[in-house]
């Protein structure tokens, strides 16, 4: 089944790219192409951005102030994580890239299933760029163009075209609001998906519950195999086993070579626990929770469980990648927004020397960031 699922995923990804390529070919006269980057403009969303800000000007003024206040907080958090990782040799920085068919990247790269990555990156870039445009419009600079962005046939999010010459004429405080707005957009996306995650979790808890531990098979020459253990494990001695955590907790507290009575849906089995990795060992393989509809003993189908787990994964990745991008974007590295903010502040205070100092600070933190990535890679190699 896993092999079939992997092939279906690969086919779906190839079909997705083929459809995107076909769509771009049909609309080729409406696109702007710069090497491998493709811009698809949308007059509809450009007008919508400007219309929304005109309708709720006070609301976006408040958001602008929030972005101004949140910028230094996120910047210090990002700096703290990099410095902390280098001082205590704790990896805290990694690249996140899409993978297909359980492919794993080497080094400090987190492999994320392709479809989850596509959804996450679109939400991140959309919320980031849209907030730049909204706050800029609240400061009197309307978005000229808005649209979708592609790397060849890969959709990588949205983009906005804001008049940079007009931004340059603004006072520093307003510029910083606009620069910091993108990360605020990502933080708002994080909060939204965090709320969705909490609500979704509560809903699932109201509808479903775990009533035991299911296993695929017994390990050769194990205590479970010797007694022919079968069924769903629901109790060991006087301890009710509702889920994997209950099972792990029981085994962590009891000593190896102890004789226990395991009750399953097939009967009762007396066995003596073995020892493996300094822990008590039953000898069951492919363990997972036995999920039923709440208040019944009717099992939930594997397809429904797969959909629920995948939905959880999407929500979690979107939420926490949004927060990670928000913080990383506020690092004082040019051309990141945090770097542009530091440049603007130093330029106002020190003039030309301030610009040169901002470049020096940017170089220092870029080296620190790369060092943290190298540390992550080194730590992974040692661990493996």
Secondary structure, DSSP 4 states (H G I P E B T S, - for coil): -HHHHHHHHHHHHHHHHHHHHHHHHHTGGGEEEETTEEEEE-HHHHHHHHHHHHH-HHHHHHHHHHHHHHHHHHHHHHHHHHHHHHHHT-----EEEEESTT---SSSEEEEEHHHHHHHHHHHHHHHHHHHHHHHHHTT--EEEEEEEEETTEEEEEEEEE-HHHHHTS-HHHHHHHHHHHHHHHHHHHHHHHHHHHHHHHHHHHHEEEEEEE-SEEPTTSHHHHHT--S-EEEETTEE--SHHHHHHHHHHSPTT-EEEEEETTEEEEEE-EEETTEEE--EES-EEEEEETTS-PBPPHHHHHHHHHHHHHHHHHHHHHHHHHHHHTSS-TTSHHHHHHHHHHHHHHTHHHHHHHHHHHHHHHHHHHHHHHHHHHHHHHH-
